[in-house]
Amino acid sequence: MIEIQHLSRKFGDFTAVDGLTLTIAEGEVFGLLGPNGAGKTTTIRMLAGLIGKTSGDAWVAGCRVGDPAAARKLRGLVGLMPEEAGLYQDLSAARTLDFYGKLYQVPSGMRALRIERLLTMLDLWDRRNDRVRTFSKGMKQRLTIARAQINDPPVLFLDEPTANLDPAGAKTVRDFLLRLKQEKRTILLNTHQLSEAERVCDRVGIMQTKLIAVGTPDGLRGAASRHATAVQLAVVTDAAVEAARQASHASRADVAVSGNTITATHETSANGLKLF
C-alpha cells in the first residue's frame, strides 16, 4: 500500500530525510518513532504530496508520489492529520466536517452519516454545534483526526495523534485507531514515545534522519541492550560518586560503585539509539 525507495529531502545543505526505504502493507499500522527533528513530519508531508522530494521514489495506494498526473487522485486516497490543526475557528465541529466533505464531493446523505459517526467515535458529538474557537487544544486535535477521515480514505497519515491529549482523550484516539485498524486501513503515524506506539502499531521504525531499525514494538524492546561506561579511580570519594550520579541523571543511567570503579549503565536499542 505504501512503497518507499531511497527517499530523501534536503533543505539547502541540511538533509531532513536520508535514503528512506520502507514497505507498509495494506491494513498495517506503522509508527515512525524518533525525537523532534528526526525527519518524521517531513516524511509524511512528502508522502501526502504537500512538499516535493529531493531524490528517491514512493508510491501510496498505487499513486506515484510527485507525479503531477496522479496528484489529485492521491489526495483523494489519503487522509492527513498535520502537525498544526489549521481549523476555521468560527465554524462548528459539524460544519467543519461538512465543509471538507463537500470539498471531497461526498454526497449529502453520506456526509451526514460520516459526521455523526466520526464525532461520536471521537467523543465530540455533544459539542457538534459549538464553534471550534471554544474547543480545547485536545478537542481540536480530535476534530482534526475526524477531518482526516471525512473522505473515507484507505490510507491515513497522522502526525503525533495523541500529543497534548489528557489520558481520557488519548484513550479515545487510541480506540478510534484500533477501530480503523479492524477496518484494514493503512496508517502511518509519527510519535516520539515507544510506549504509545506499542498500543496501536503492528511495527515501528526508529528514525533519526535515516531509518535505523524496524520491527515490532516488543521486538525492538527485546533487542535493547545495556551499555556500561566504567571509570577506575585511585580513590573513590563521596564527591566523585555524587558527580557521576548528577552527570548520569540526564541520560537516565544507573550508577554503581565497586571498589575503586564507578560504572554508569544505560539501555539502548540494538543500533545504539536510546529508547524513548
N, C-alpha and C positions, 0 to 999 in steps of 0.2 A: 504493500500500500504506500509506503514511503521508502524510496531508494536514494541514498546519498553517496556520491562517489567523489572523494578528494575535494570537497567543497571548502573554499577559502574566501575570506573577506578581509580586505585591508582598508584602513582609513589613513591615507598618506603613507607614512613609514610604519604605522602601527598595525600589527596583524591581530585582528579580533578573533577570527576563526581560522585554524590552520590545518588544512587537509583532512577534513572530517569525512569519514566513510562509515556508513551505518545503514542497516536494513531494519525497518519496523514492519512487522507483519500486520495484516488486516485483523482488526479486533484486539490488538495489543495495546496495553497502556505502558508507555515507556517514559521514564523520568530522566531528565538531564540534571545531574547533581554537580554543583560547584559553587565557589564563592562569587561575590559580585565581581564583574569584570572578566569572568571565565569564558564569555562568548555565547552564553545560553540564549539571551534575548536576541542577539544578532542572528543566531541560527534560525530561530523561529521567524524573525522578520524576513529573512531570505526565503524560507520555505513557503511563507504566506504570500510572497510576491510583493512585499512592501518596499524592499530595497534589492538592488542587484547584487550579484556575486562577482568576485574578482576572478575566480577560476573554479574549475570543477563542474559537476553536474548533479542535478537532483530531479526526481520525479515524485509527484504527490498525486495519488489516485489516478495514475495514468497520464497526468499532465506534466510536461517538461517545464520546470521552473525557469523563468527567464525568457520563455518563448512568447513573443507578443501575440501570436495566433491562439495560444492556449490560456492567456491571462484571464480573460473573462470567465471561461469555464472553470479555471482553478478557483477563483474567488467564490463561485457558487458551490464548490465542493468542500470548502473548509470553513470552519468557524474559528474565530480568534478572540481570545481574551488578552488584551495587551497589558503592558506594564502600567499604563495610565488609563483610567476608565474612559475619559472623553465623552461623558454623558451630557445631554441637554438638561440643564438644571430646572427649567420651568415646565418640562414635560412630566407627566405622572409615569409610574412604572409601566402601567398597561399601555399608555400612549407611546412610550419609548419603544416597546416591543412591536407595537402595531406599525409604527413608522418604519422600523427596519424590516419588518415583514413585507411591507409594501415595496421597499427598495428591491427585495429579492423576488418580488412578484408572487408572493404566497397568496392564494385565494382567500377571500374574506372569511369564509367559514372555517377554513383550516387555520388561519391566523388566530381566530378566537379560541379554538381548541388548544393550540400550542401555547398561547399566552397563559391560559388558565393552568395548564399542566406544568409549565416551567415555573411560574410564580408560586404555585402550590408546592412543588418539589423543593424549591429554594426558600421556602418559608417567607414569602413576600406577598402572598395573595391578599392578606388582610390590609396591606398598605398599597394595593394596586392603584388606587385613585389619588394617592398623595404625590406631591411634587418631589422630584429627585433631590432638590436642594434641602429637603427636610430629612433626608436619609443620613444615617451614619456612614462612615467610610466602609465598614464591613458590609452594610446593606447595598451600597453602590457596587461593591465588588461582586456580590452575588447577582445583582441585576446585570452586570457586565457578562457574567458567565451565561445567564439566561439569553442575553442578546446574541451570544456566540452560537446558540442552538436554534434560533428562530427559523433559520432556513433548513433545519434538519440535516446538517452535513454529515457525511460519513467520517470526516477527519476533523479533529479538534486540536488547536494549539493553545495551550494555557500557560501564561507567564505568572508563576507564583500564585496559584489559585487560592491558597489558604493563608497567604501572608497577611498580617494585620487583622486577622479574624480572632474573635474570642473563641474559647473552646466549643461553645454551642454552635457558633457559625461555622467553624472549621469542620465539625462533625456533619453539619447539614451539607456542606460542599462535598465531603468525602462520600457520604451516602449517595449523593447525586452522581458522582463519578463512577461509583460502583454499579449504579443502575445503568449508566451508559455503557459500562464495560459488559454487562449482561446483554446489552443490545448489539454487541460486537462493533462498537465504534472504535476507530483507531485514534488514540490520544497520545500526544506528545506534550508533556508538562515540564516546566522548569521548577526547581526547588533548590534550596541550599541545606535542606535537612533530610538526612538519610532516614530518620525515624518517620517522617511524613511520607516519604516515598514508599517505605515498607508497607504502608497500609493500603495502597491502591495500585502500585506498579507491578507489572509482571517482570520487567527488567529495568535496570538502572545503568546509565553511563556516567562515569565520573569524568568531568570535563574541566580543563584548565587551558583554554585556547585550543589545545589538541584533546582528542578523546583518549583518556589514559587507561580506562578499564571499563568493561561491560560485563554484566552478569545479573543474576537475581539479587535482590537486597540481602537475603540470607547468605548467598554465596560470597558476596563482597565482604560481608562481616566475617565470614568464616575464613576468608583469605587474608584477613588482617594479621599482622604480626607485631610483636613488641620489640622495639629497638632501644638499646641502652647506651648511655654515654657514661663512662667511668673516669673519675679523676682521682689519682693517688697523690696524697699529700704526705709530707714528712710528719706533720702533726695535724689531726683533725680537731678543730676548735668549735665551740658553740657558734661563734660568729661565722665561720665558714659554712657550717650546716645551714644556718639561717639564711645566708646569702644564696646558697644553692636552692633552697625552698622558694625564696622570693623570685628568683630567676626562672624557676620551673613552673610557677603558678600560672603564668600566661599561656604556656603550652600544655597545661594540664598533665604534666609529667609527675610520676611518682618518684620520690626521693628516698633513698635508703642509705644507711651507713653501716659499713662492715670493716672493723679495724681502722686502718688509715685510708680507706677508699670510700668516696661518695659516688653513688650511682643514680642517674636520672633515667627513668624508663617511660616511654610513651608509645601509644598504639598508632600504627599507620596501616594504610592499605598495602596490598602486595606490590603496588607500583610506587610506594613511597609517599603518597599523598595522605595527609592526616584526615581521618574520617571526621565528618561534620556532626 
